[in-house]
């Protein structure tokens, strides 16, 4: 099982709190996969998971989790960690 990535940044933008685990600039491609919807929604309604793939790699990793901004930044960070834990288990 992969280790839990560290949170790099928590920032409120538009309708979401962006909990960033990895810098988006390090990825060749970023997606919001359908398979991550269920674990995200089971923790926080409306949450989305963005995954990134580095150039030359077949592996995808969590880049960020978006949580509804009404949750607040502290709670959003907790929920994002819980979502990542569910995905990795």
Secondary structure, DSSP 8 states (H G I E B T S, - for coil): --------EEEEETTEEEEESS-GGG-SEEE--GGGHHHHHHHSTT-EEEEEE-TT---EEEEEEEEEGGG-HHHHHHHHHHHHHHHH-
